[in-house]
Amino acid sequence: MRILALFLSLTFGLVFQSTIFQYIRVFGIMPNFTVLFIVCYAILRGDTEGAAVGFCAGLIQDIYFGQLLGISAMLGFLLGFICGKPFKDFFRENDWLPLILSFASLVAYGFCYYVLTYLFRGETDFFYYFNRKILPEAVYSVVLVLPVYRLMYFLNSKLEAREKSMRKLF
């Protein structure tokens, strides 16, 4: 059941990103739902599941939107693993954790994506890319992280309750 809910929510998010977010761009920037999804899931489920979901979500993003296959998958894997590390040390109800981790993850994702795609082609104007793409995307995405996190927290709590009741049957 968890895999089905995960697949449906990721598919819904990517469809939402590729359709509705196209029309609500701010200065030509749209939020990166995939990174938000990876960070929220990693906070809720831990580093192992976060890394697996990050890889799958990044691979799907590469297939749909990417220029090169594997860059978003690798970055999603790393983000899911790193953001899942404080899983046991913090309360999941804390709203600051997804805000801080999402912003840091979006900046790190943008920087690594720049290095792997643009810098290797000789485009060395990093500050222009940072000010025009990375920072606005991070700020715009962080505005949306709390509703996404609350929805994923609700779904996760329902799935955990269902899994707990299923374990009692056996």
TIVO-2410 file (N, C-alpha, C; in nm, 3 decimals):
# residues 170
REC num residu      c1      c2      c3 atome chaine
REC   1      M   0.081  -0.119   0.000     N      A
REC   1      M   0.000   0.000   0.000    CA      A
REC   1      M   0.086   0.126   0.000     C      A
REC   2      R   0.198   0.120   0.075     N      A
REC   2      R   0.287   0.236   0.083    CA      A
REC   2      R   0.347   0.267  -0.054     C      A
REC   3      I   0.383   0.164  -0.128     N      A
REC   3      I   0.444   0.185  -0.260    CA      A
REC   3      I   0.343   0.248  -0.355     C      A
REC   4      L   0.220   0.205  -0.349     N      A
REC   4      L   0.116   0.264  -0.432    CA      A
REC   4      L   0.092   0.410  -0.397     C      A
REC   5      A   0.083   0.440  -0.267     N      A
REC   5      A   0.064   0.579  -0.224    CA      A
REC   5      A   0.184   0.665  -0.263     C      A
REC   6      L   0.302   0.610  -0.251     N      A
REC   6      L   0.423   0.682  -0.289    CA      A
REC   6      L   0.426   0.711  -0.438     C      A
REC   7      F   0.393   0.611  -0.517     N      A
REC   7      F   0.391   0.627  -0.662    CA      A
REC   7      F   0.286   0.729  -0.705     C      A
REC   8      L   0.167   0.721  -0.647     N      A
REC   8      L   0.061   0.815  -0.683    CA      A
REC   8      L   0.094   0.958  -0.642     C      A
REC   9      S   0.150   0.976  -0.524     N      A
REC   9      S   0.183   1.112  -0.480    CA      A
REC   9      S   0.298   1.170  -0.562     C      A
REC  10      L   0.396   1.090  -0.597     N      A
REC  10      L   0.505   1.139  -0.680    CA      A
REC  10      L   0.456   1.171  -0.821     C      A
REC  11      T   0.373   1.085  -0.876     N      A
REC  11      T   0.317   1.111  -1.009    CA      A
REC  11      T   0.231   1.237  -1.008     C      A
REC  12      F   0.148   1.251  -0.906     N      A
REC  12      F   0.065   1.371  -0.893    CA      A
REC  12      F   0.152   1.496  -0.885     C      A
REC  13      G   0.259   1.490  -0.806     N      A
REC  13      G   0.349   1.605  -0.792    CA      A
REC  13      G   0.419   1.641  -0.921     C      A
REC  14      L   0.465   1.541  -0.995     N      A
REC  14      L   0.534   1.569  -1.121    CA      A
REC  14      L   0.437   1.622  -1.226     C      A
REC  15      V   0.317   1.569  -1.229     N      A
REC  15      V   0.217   1.623  -1.322    CA      A
REC  15      V   0.181   1.765  -1.283     C      A
REC  16      F   0.167   1.789  -1.154     N      A
REC  16      F   0.138   1.923  -1.104    CA      A
REC  16      F   0.250   2.020  -1.141     C      A
REC  17      Q   0.376   1.973  -1.128     N      A
REC  17      Q   0.491   2.057  -1.160    CA      A
REC  17      Q   0.497   2.088  -1.309     C      A
REC  18      S   0.464   1.991  -1.391     N      A
REC  18      S   0.478   2.012  -1.535    CA      A
REC  18      S   0.357   2.081  -1.597     C      A
REC  19      T   0.246   2.092  -1.525     N      A
REC  19      T   0.128   2.158  -1.582    CA      A
REC  19      T   0.096   2.289  -1.511     C      A
REC  20      I   0.053   2.282  -1.388     N      A
REC  20      I   0.005   2.401  -1.318    CA      A
REC  20      I   0.119   2.495  -1.282     C      A
REC  21      F   0.231   2.441  -1.234     N      A
REC  21      F   0.343   2.528  -1.198    CA      A
REC  21      F   0.401   2.602  -1.318     C      A
REC  22      Q   0.377   2.553  -1.437     N      A
REC  22      Q   0.422   2.624  -1.557    CA      A
REC  22      Q   0.354   2.760  -1.569     C      A
REC  23      Y   0.232   2.769  -1.517     N      A
REC  23      Y   0.155   2.893  -1.529    CA      A
REC  23      Y   0.168   2.985  -1.410     C      A
REC  24      I   0.229   2.939  -1.303     N      A
REC  24      I   0.249   3.026  -1.188    CA      A
REC  24      I   0.399   3.049  -1.164     C      A
REC  25      R   0.470   3.069  -1.269     N      A
REC  25      R   0.612   3.101  -1.259    CA      A
REC  25      R   0.629   3.242  -1.204     C      A
REC  26      V   0.733   3.261  -1.126     N      A
REC  26      V   0.769   3.392  -1.075    CA      A
REC  26      V   0.907   3.423  -1.129     C      A
REC  27      F   0.917   3.526  -1.211     N      A
REC  27      F   1.042   3.565  -1.278    CA      A
REC  27      F   1.101   3.450  -1.357     C      A
REC  28      G   1.016   3.369  -1.416     N      A
REC  28      G   1.060   3.256  -1.497    CA      A
REC  28      G   1.104   3.136  -1.417     C      A
REC  29      I   1.082   3.136  -1.287     N      A
REC  29      I   1.124   3.028  -1.199    CA      A
REC  29      I   1.001   2.954  -1.149     C      A
REC  30      M   1.009   2.822  -1.150     N      A
REC  30      M   0.902   2.741  -1.090    CA      A
REC  30      M   0.964   2.653  -0.982     C      A
REC  31      P   0.885   2.616  -0.882     N      A
REC  31      P   0.940   2.536  -0.771    CA      A
REC  31      P   0.979   2.396  -0.815     C      A
REC  32      N   1.072   2.339  -0.744     N      A
REC  32      N   1.120   2.205  -0.772    CA      A
REC  32      N   1.050   2.108  -0.676     C      A
REC  33      F   0.940   2.051  -0.721     N      A
REC  33      F   0.861   1.963  -0.636    CA      A
REC  33      F   0.935   1.834  -0.604     C      A
REC  34      T   1.017   1.786  -0.694     N      A
REC  34      T   1.086   1.659  -0.673    CA      A
REC  34      T   1.178   1.666  -0.552     C      A
REC  35      V   1.253   1.774  -0.540     N      A
REC  35      V   1.343   1.788  -0.425    CA      A
REC  35      V   1.262   1.802  -0.296     C      A
REC  36      L   1.151   1.876  -0.300     N      A
REC  36      L   1.066   1.887  -0.182    CA      A
REC  36      L   1.011   1.750  -0.141     C      A
REC  37      F   0.970   1.673  -0.238     N      A
REC  37      F   0.917   1.539  -0.212    CA      A
REC  37      F   1.023   1.451  -0.148     C      A
REC  38      I   1.144   1.454  -0.203     N      A
REC  38      I   1.253   1.371  -0.151    CA      A
REC  38      I   1.286   1.410  -0.008     C      A
REC  39      V   1.298   1.540   0.018     N      A
REC  39      V   1.334   1.587   0.152    CA      A
REC  39      V   1.225   1.550   0.253     C      A
REC  40      C   1.101   1.575   0.220     N      A
REC  40      C   0.991   1.544   0.312    CA      A
REC  40      C   0.983   1.394   0.340     C      A
REC  41      Y   0.997   1.313   0.237     N      A
REC  41      Y   0.989   1.169   0.257    CA      A
REC  41      Y   1.108   1.119   0.340     C      A
REC  42      A   1.226   1.173   0.316     N      A
REC  42      A   1.343   1.131   0.391    CA      A
REC  42      A   1.331   1.169   0.539     C      A
REC  43      I   1.273   1.285   0.567     N      A
REC  43      I   1.253   1.325   0.707    CA      A
REC  43      I   1.157   1.229   0.775     C      A
REC  44      L   1.054   1.190   0.705     N      A
REC  44      L   0.951   1.105   0.764    CA      A
REC  44      L   0.993   0.959   0.777     C      A
REC  45      R   1.074   0.908   0.684     N      A
REC  45      R   1.100   0.764   0.681    CA      A
REC  45      R   1.246   0.723   0.704     C      A
REC  46      G   1.339   0.817   0.703     N      A
REC  46      G   1.477   0.782   0.731    CA      A
REC  46      G   1.565   0.780   0.607     C      A
REC  47      D   1.693   0.752   0.630     N      A
REC  47      D   1.792   0.766   0.523    CA      A
REC  47      D   1.784   0.657   0.417     C      A
REC  48      T   1.757   0.534   0.454     N      A
REC  48      T   1.753   0.426   0.356    CA      A
REC  48      T   1.636   0.442   0.259     C      A
REC  49      E   1.517   0.462   0.315     N      A
REC  49      E   1.401   0.482   0.228    CA      A
REC  49      E   1.410   0.615   0.155     C      A
REC  50      G   1.466   0.717   0.220     N      A
REC  50      G   1.484   0.846   0.155    CA      A
REC  50      G   1.577   0.837   0.035     C      A
REC  51      A   1.684   0.759   0.048     N      A
REC  51      A   1.777   0.742  -0.064    CA      A
REC  51      A   1.712   0.665  -0.178     C      A
REC  52      A   1.636   0.562  -0.146     N      A
REC  52      A   1.569   0.483  -0.251    CA      A
REC  52      A   1.465   0.568  -0.324     C      A
REC  53      V   1.384   0.642  -0.248     N      A
REC  53      V   1.284   0.727  -0.310    CA      A
REC  53      V   1.351   0.841  -0.387     C      A
REC  54      G   1.459   0.894  -0.333     N      A
REC  54      G   1.532   1.000  -0.403    CA      A
REC  54      G   1.587   0.954  -0.536     C      A
REC  55      F   1.641   0.833  -0.539     N      A
REC  55      F   1.691   0.780  -0.665    CA      A
REC  55      F   1.579   0.761  -0.767     C      A
REC  56      C   1.469   0.700  -0.722     N      A
REC  56      C   1.356   0.676  -0.814    CA      A
REC  56      C   1.294   0.807  -0.862     C      A
REC  57      A   1.274   0.901  -0.771     N      A
REC  57      A   1.215   1.030  -0.809    CA      A
REC  57      A   1.308   1.107  -0.902     C      A
REC  58      G   1.438   1.103  -0.874     N      A
REC  58      G   1.534   1.170  -0.962    CA      A
REC  58      G   1.540   1.106  -1.099     C      A
REC  59      L   1.531   0.974  -1.104     N      A
REC  59      L   1.532   0.905  -1.233    CA      A
REC  59      L   1.407   0.940  -1.314     C      A
REC  60      I   1.293   0.945  -1.248     N      A
REC  60      I   1.170   0.985  -1.319    CA      A
REC  60      I   1.182   1.129  -1.367     C      A
REC  61      Q   1.239   1.216  -1.285     N      A
REC  61      Q   1.258   1.355  -1.326    CA      A
REC  61      Q   1.356   1.364  -1.444     C      A
REC  62      D   1.460   1.283  -1.442     N      A
REC  62      D   1.553   1.280  -1.556    CA      A
REC  62      D   1.483   1.235  -1.683     C      A
REC  63      I   1.398   1.136  -1.672     N      A
REC  63      I   1.329   1.085  -1.791    CA      A
REC  63      I   1.234   1.189  -1.847     C      A
REC  64      Y   1.160   1.256  -1.759     N      A
REC  64      Y   1.062   1.354  -1.805    CA      A
REC  64      Y   1.124   1.488  -1.846     C      A
REC  65      F   1.214   1.542  -1.764     N      A
REC  65      F   1.258   1.679  -1.782    CA      A
REC  65      F   1.406   1.695  -1.811     C      A
REC  66      G   1.488   1.596  -1.782     N      A
REC  66      G   1.633   1.614  -1.779    CA      A
REC  66      G   1.700   1.619  -1.915     C      A
REC  67      Q   1.817   1.680  -1.913     N      A
REC  67      Q   1.900   1.684  -2.032    CA      A
REC  67      Q   1.988   1.559  -2.038     C      A
REC  68      L   2.038   1.518  -1.923     N      A
REC  68      L   2.123   1.400  -1.913    CA      A
REC  68      L   2.061   1.301  -1.816     C      A
REC  69      L   2.063   1.176  -1.851     N      A
REC  69      L   2.003   1.073  -1.768    CA      A
REC  69      L   2.096   1.036  -1.653     C      A
REC  70      G   2.048   1.048  -1.531     N      A
REC  70      G   2.124   1.004  -1.415    CA      A
REC  70      G   2.168   1.113  -1.320     C      A
REC  71      I   2.172   1.237  -1.364     N      A
REC  71      I   2.219   1.344  -1.276    CA      A
REC  71      I   2.120   1.366  -1.162     C      A
REC  72      S   1.994   1.383  -1.194     N      A
REC  72      S   1.894   1.404  -1.089    CA      A
REC  72      S   1.877   1.279  -1.004     C      A
REC  73      A   1.894   1.163  -1.062     N      A
REC  73      A   1.884   1.038  -0.985    CA      A
REC  73      A   1.996   1.031  -0.880     C      A
REC  74      M   2.117   1.065  -0.921     N      A
REC  74      M   2.230   1.063  -0.828    CA      A
REC  74      M   2.212   1.169  -0.719     C      A
REC  75      L   2.172   1.290  -0.759     N      A
REC  75      L   2.154   1.397  -0.662    CA      A
REC  75      L   2.036   1.367  -0.569     C      A
REC  76      G   1.930   1.308  -0.622     N      A
REC  76      G   1.816   1.269  -0.538    CA      A
REC  76      G   1.853   1.162  -0.438     C      A
REC  77      F   1.935   1.067  -0.480     N      A
REC  77      F   1.984   0.963  -0.390    CA      A
REC  77      F   2.062   1.025  -0.275     C      A
REC  78      L   2.153   1.115  -0.307     N      A
REC  78      L   2.235   1.179  -0.204    CA      A
REC  78      L   2.151   1.267  -0.111     C      A
REC  79      L   2.058   1.343  -0.169     N      A
REC  79      L   1.972   1.428  -0.086    CA      A
REC  79      L   1.884   1.344   0.006     C      A
REC  80      G   1.827   1.237  -0.045     N      A
REC  80      G   1.744   1.151   0.037    CA      A
REC  80      G   1.821   1.087   0.151     C      A
REC  81      F   1.943   1.048   0.123     N      A
REC  81      F   2.025   0.985   0.227    CA      A
REC  81      F   2.065   1.087   0.333     C      A
REC  82      I   2.112   1.203   0.290     N      A
REC  82      I   2.158   1.305   0.384    CA      A
REC  82      I   2.042   1.363   0.465     C      A
REC  83      C   1.931   1.390   0.401     N      A
REC  83      C   1.817   1.449   0.473    CA      A
REC  83      C   1.748   1.347   0.564     C      A
REC  84      G   1.768   1.221   0.541     N      A
REC  84      G   1.711   1.118   0.626    CA      A
REC  84      G   1.793   1.089   0.750     C      A
REC  85      K   1.913   1.140   0.757     N      A
REC  85      K   2.000   1.115   0.872    CA      A
REC  85      K   1.946   1.171   1.003     C      A
REC  86      P   1.889   1.292   1.007     N      A
REC  86      P   1.838   1.341   1.138    CA      A
REC  86      P   1.703   1.282   1.175     C      A
REC  87      F   1.661   1.175   1.107     N      A
REC  87      F   1.530   1.113   1.128    CA      A
REC  87      F   1.506   1.077   1.275     C      A
REC  88      K   1.602   1.021   1.342     N      A
REC  88      K   1.583   0.975   1.479    CA      A
REC  88      K   1.613   1.083   1.582     C      A
REC  89      D   1.678   1.190   1.541     N      A
REC  89      D   1.719   1.292   1.636    CA      A
REC  89      D   1.619   1.406   1.654     C      A
REC  90      F   1.523   1.421   1.562     N      A
REC  90      F   1.430   1.532   1.567    CA      A
REC  90      F   1.287   1.480   1.567     C      A
REC  91      F   1.198   1.562   1.616     N      A
REC  91      F   1.056   1.530   1.609    CA      A
REC  91      F   1.006   1.556   1.467     C      A
REC  92      R   0.925   1.468   1.418     N      A
REC  92      R   0.870   1.486   1.283    CA      A
REC  92      R   0.767   1.597   1.278     C      A
REC  93      E   0.713   1.635   1.392     N      A
REC  93      E   0.613   1.742   1.397    CA      A
REC  93      E   0.677   1.880   1.386     C      A
REC  94      N   0.807   1.888   1.398     N      A
REC  94      N   0.878   2.014   1.393    CA      A
REC  94      N   0.871   2.073   1.251     C      A
REC  95      D   0.827   2.198   1.240     N      A
REC  95      D   0.815   2.261   1.108    CA      A
REC  95      D   0.946   2.322   1.059     C      A
REC  96      W   1.038   2.348   1.148     N      A
REC  96      W   1.164   2.410   1.107    CA      A
REC  96      W   1.254   2.313   1.030     C      A
REC  97      L   1.249   2.189   1.065     N      A
REC  97      L   1.336   2.090   1.000    CA      A
REC  97      L   1.310   2.081   0.850     C      A
REC  98      P   1.186   2.066   0.803     N      A
REC  98      P   1.167   2.063   0.657    CA      A
REC  98      P   1.200   2.194   0.589     C      A
REC  99      L   1.177   2.307   0.657     N      A
REC  99      L   1.212   2.436   0.597    CA      A
REC  99      L   1.362   2.449   0.576     C      A
REC 100      I   1.438   2.421   0.680     N      A
REC 100      I   1.584   2.437   0.672    CA      A
REC 100      I   1.645   2.334   0.577     C      A
REC 101      L   1.604   2.208   0.592     N      A
REC 101      L   1.660   2.104   0.504    CA      A
REC 101      L   1.620   2.124   0.358     C      A
REC 102      S   1.499   2.172   0.333     N      A
REC 102      S   1.457   2.196   0.195    CA      A
REC 102      S   1.537   2.309   0.132     C      A
REC 103      F   1.555   2.417   0.205     N      A
REC 103      F   1.632   2.528   0.150    CA      A
REC 103      F   1.776   2.485   0.123     C      A
REC 104      A   1.839   2.420   0.220     N      A
REC 104      A   1.977   2.375   0.201    CA      A
REC 104      A   1.987   2.273   0.088     C      A
REC 105      S   1.890   2.184   0.079     N      A
REC 105      S   1.891   2.082  -0.026    CA      A
REC 105      S   1.872   2.144  -0.164     C      A
REC 106      L   1.783   2.242  -0.174     N      A
REC 106      L   1.761   2.307  -0.304    CA      A
REC 106      L   1.883   2.385  -0.349     C      A
REC 107      V   1.951   2.451  -0.257     N      A
REC 107      V   2.074   2.523  -0.292    CA      A
REC 107      V   2.183   2.424  -0.332     C      A
REC 108      A   2.199   2.317  -0.255     N      A
REC 108      A   2.300   2.216  -0.288    CA      A
REC 108      A   2.268   2.147  -0.421     C      A
REC 109      Y   2.141   2.116  -0.443     N      A
REC 109      Y   2.099   2.053  -0.569    CA      A
REC 109      Y   2.128   2.146  -0.687     C      A
REC 110      G   2.092   2.273  -0.672     N      A
REC 110      G   2.119   2.369  -0.779    CA      A
REC 110      G   2.267   2.386  -0.807     C      A
REC 111      F   2.348   2.392  -0.701     N      A
REC 111      F   2.492   2.405  -0.719    CA      A
REC 111      F   2.551   2.283  -0.789     C      A
REC 112      C   2.516   2.164  -0.741     N      A
REC 112      C   2.568   2.042  -0.803    CA      A
REC 112      C   2.519   2.027  -0.947     C      A
REC 113      Y   2.394   2.062  -0.971     N      A
REC 113      Y   2.341   2.054  -1.108    CA      A
REC 113      Y   2.415   2.151  -1.200     C      A
REC 114      Y   2.445   2.270  -1.148     N      A
REC 114      Y   2.522   2.367  -1.225    CA      A
REC 114      Y   2.661   2.312  -1.258     C      A
REC 115      V   2.727   2.257  -1.158     N      A
REC 115      V   2.863   2.206  -1.180    CA      A
REC 115      V   2.861   2.092  -1.281     C      A
REC 116      L   2.765   2.000  -1.269     N      A
REC 116      L   2.763   1.882  -1.356    CA      A
REC 116      L   2.713   1.910  -1.497     C      A
REC 117      T   2.636   2.015  -1.516     N      A
REC 117      T   2.581   2.039  -1.650    CA      A
REC 117      T   2.640   2.162  -1.719     C      A
REC 118      Y   2.653   2.272  -1.647     N      A
REC 118      Y   2.695   2.396  -1.711    CA      A
REC 118      Y   2.845   2.422  -1.700     C      A
REC 119      L   2.903   2.398  -1.584     N      A
REC 119      L   3.044   2.428  -1.565    CA      A
REC 119      L   3.133   2.341  -1.655     C      A
REC 120      F   3.095   2.217  -1.675     N      A
REC 120      F   3.173   2.129  -1.762    CA      A
REC 120      F   3.164   2.170  -1.908     C      A
REC 121      R   3.065   2.249  -1.943     N      A
REC 121      R   3.054   2.300  -2.081    CA      A
REC 121      R   3.124   2.434  -2.098     C      A
REC 122      G   3.182   2.485  -1.990     N      A
REC 122      G   3.257   2.609  -2.000    CA      A
REC 122      G   3.180   2.734  -1.963     C      A
REC 123      E   3.058   2.721  -1.914     N      A
REC 123      E   2.981   2.837  -1.870    CA      A
REC 123      E   3.018   2.865  -1.725     C      A
REC 124      T   3.102   2.966  -1.705     N      A
REC 124      T   3.161   2.989  -1.574    CA      A
REC 124      T   3.100   3.104  -1.496     C      A
REC 125      D   2.989   3.158  -1.540     N      A
REC 125      D   2.925   3.268  -1.468    CA      A
REC 125      D   2.835   3.214  -1.358     C      A
REC 126      F   2.897   3.166  -1.249     N      A
REC 126      F   2.823   3.102  -1.142    CA      A
REC 126      F   2.732   3.199  -1.069     C      A
REC 127      F   2.780   3.320  -1.041     N      A
REC 127      F   2.699   3.414  -0.963    CA      A
REC 127      F   2.573   3.455  -1.037     C      A
REC 128      Y   2.580   3.463  -1.168     N      A
REC 128      Y   2.460   3.492  -1.245    CA      A
REC 128      Y   2.361   3.377  -1.230     C      A
REC 129      Y   2.407   3.253  -1.244     N      A
REC 129      Y   2.321   3.136  -1.230    CA      A
REC 129      Y   2.266   3.126  -1.088     C      A
REC 130      F   2.349   3.156  -0.989     N      A
REC 130      F   2.306   3.149  -0.850    CA      A
REC 130      F   2.197   3.252  -0.822     C      A
REC 131      N   2.216   3.375  -0.866     N      A
REC 131      N   2.120   3.482  -0.840    CA      A
REC 131      N   1.993   3.471  -0.923     C      A
REC 132      R   2.003   3.414  -1.042     N      A
REC 132      R   1.887   3.408  -1.132    CA      A
REC 132      R   1.812   3.275  -1.128     C      A
REC 133      K   1.876   3.170  -1.082     N      A
REC 133      K   1.813   3.038  -1.087    CA      A
REC 133      K   1.809   2.968  -0.950     C      A
REC 134      I   1.925   2.948  -0.889     N      A
REC 134      I   1.932   2.867  -0.767    CA      A
REC 134      I   1.859   2.933  -0.651     C      A
REC 135      L   1.893   3.055  -0.618     N      A
REC 135      L   1.833   3.122  -0.503    CA      A
REC 135      L   1.683   3.148  -0.519     C      A
REC 136      P   1.636   3.201  -0.633     N      A
REC 136      P   1.490   3.219  -0.646    CA      A
REC 136      P   1.413   3.087  -0.642     C      A
REC 137      E   1.468   2.982  -0.703     N      A
REC 137      E   1.400   2.852  -0.699    CA      A
REC 137      E   1.393   2.799  -0.557     C      A
REC 138      A   1.500   2.817  -0.480     N      A
REC 138      A   1.501   2.770  -0.342    CA      A
REC 138      A   1.399   2.846  -0.257     C      A
REC 139      V   1.393   2.976  -0.274     N      A
REC 139      V   1.299   3.056  -0.196    CA      A
REC 139      V   1.155   3.022  -0.235     C      A
REC 140      Y   1.129   3.012  -0.363     N      A
REC 140      Y   0.994   2.981  -0.411    CA      A
REC 140      Y   0.951   2.842  -0.367     C      A
REC 141      S   1.040   2.747  -0.368     N      A
REC 141      S   1.006   2.611  -0.327    CA      A
REC 141      S   0.984   2.601  -0.177     C      A
REC 142      V   1.062   2.676  -0.099     N      A
REC 142      V   1.048   2.671   0.046    CA      A
REC 142      V   0.912   2.726   0.089     C      A
REC 143      V   0.856   2.818   0.011     N      A
REC 143      V   0.723   2.869   0.041    CA      A
REC 143      V   0.620   2.756   0.035     C      A
REC 144      L   0.644   2.658  -0.050     N      A
REC 144      L   0.548   2.548  -0.069    CA      A
REC 144      L   0.578   2.425   0.015     C      A
REC 145      V   0.688   2.426   0.090     N      A
REC 145      V   0.728   2.303   0.159    CA      A
REC 145      V   0.634   2.267   0.274     C      A
REC 146      L   0.581   2.362   0.346     N      A
REC 146      L   0.496   2.328   0.460    CA      A
REC 146      L   0.366   2.259   0.419     C      A
REC 147      P   0.293   2.306   0.316     N      A
REC 147      P   0.176   2.229   0.275    CA      A
REC 147      P   0.211   2.089   0.225     C      A
REC 148      V   0.321   2.077   0.152     N      A
REC 148      V   0.364   1.946   0.103    CA      A
REC 148      V   0.401   1.855   0.220     C      A
REC 149      Y   0.475   1.910   0.316     N      A
REC 149      Y   0.516   1.830   0.431    CA      A
REC 149      Y   0.396   1.788   0.515     C      A
REC 150      R   0.302   1.879   0.537     N      A
REC 150      R   0.183   1.846   0.616    CA      A
REC 150      R   0.102   1.735   0.548     C      A
REC 151      L   0.087   1.743   0.417     N      A
REC 151      L   0.015   1.640   0.344    CA      A
REC 151      L   0.087   1.506   0.352     C      A
REC 152      M   0.218   1.507   0.333     N      A
REC 152      M   0.294   1.383   0.341    CA      A
REC 152      M   0.296   1.327   0.483     C      A
REC 153      Y   0.299   1.416   0.583     N      A
REC 153      Y   0.294   1.371   0.723    CA      A
REC 153      Y   0.160   1.302   0.751     C      A
REC 154      F   0.053   1.360   0.702     N      A
REC 154      F  -0.080   1.301   0.719    CA      A
REC 154      F  -0.087   1.163   0.653     C      A
REC 155      L  -0.042   1.155   0.527     N      A
REC 155      L  -0.043   1.026   0.456    CA      A
REC 155      L   0.045   0.923   0.527     C      A
REC 156      N   0.160   0.965   0.573     N      A
REC 156      N   0.252   0.874   0.640    CA      A
REC 156      N   0.193   0.823   0.771     C      A
REC 157      S   0.128   0.910   0.846     N      A
REC 157      S   0.068   0.866   0.972    CA      A
REC 157      S  -0.046   0.767   0.948     C      A
REC 158      K  -0.125   0.790   0.843     N      A
REC 158      K  -0.232   0.696   0.810    CA      A
REC 158      K  -0.175   0.562   0.766     C      A
REC 159      L  -0.069   0.565   0.684     N      A
REC 159      L  -0.008   0.440   0.638    CA      A
REC 159      L   0.060   0.365   0.752     C      A
REC 160      E   0.125   0.439   0.844     N      A
REC 160      E   0.187   0.374   0.958    CA      A
REC 160      E   0.083   0.310   1.049     C      A
REC 161      A  -0.030   0.377   1.068     N      A
REC 161      A  -0.137   0.320   1.150    CA      A
REC 161      A  -0.193   0.194   1.084     C      A
REC 162      R  -0.206   0.196   0.955     N      A
REC 162      R  -0.257   0.078   0.884    CA      A
REC 162      R  -0.155  -0.036   0.890     C      A
REC 163      E  -0.028  -0.004   0.873     N      A
REC 163      E   0.075  -0.107   0.881    CA      A
REC 163      E   0.084  -0.166   1.022     C      A
REC 164      K   0.065  -0.081   1.122     N      A
REC 164      K   0.070  -0.129   1.260    CA      A
REC 164      K  -0.047  -0.223   1.288     C      A
REC 165      S  -0.165  -0.189   1.237     N      A
REC 165      S  -0.280  -0.278   1.258    CA      A
REC 165      S  -0.264  -0.408   1.181     C      A
REC 166      M  -0.198  -0.403   1.066     N      A
REC 166      M  -0.176  -0.526   0.989    CA      A
REC 166      M  -0.074  -0.617   1.061     C      A
REC 167      R   0.021  -0.558   1.129     N      A
REC 167      R   0.119  -0.639   1.204    CA      A
REC 167      R   0.055  -0.710   1.322     C      A
REC 168      K  -0.048  -0.649   1.379     N      A
REC 168      K  -0.115  -0.712   1.493    CA      A
REC 168      K  -0.196  -0.835   1.451     C      A
REC 169      L  -0.232  -0.842   1.324     N      A
REC 169      L  -0.309  -0.958   1.277    CA      A
REC 169      L  -0.227  -1.084   1.277     C      A
REC 170      F  -0.099  -1.072   1.259     N      A
REC 170      F  -0.015  -1.191   1.250    CA      A
REC 170      F   0.064  -1.202   1.374     C      A
***
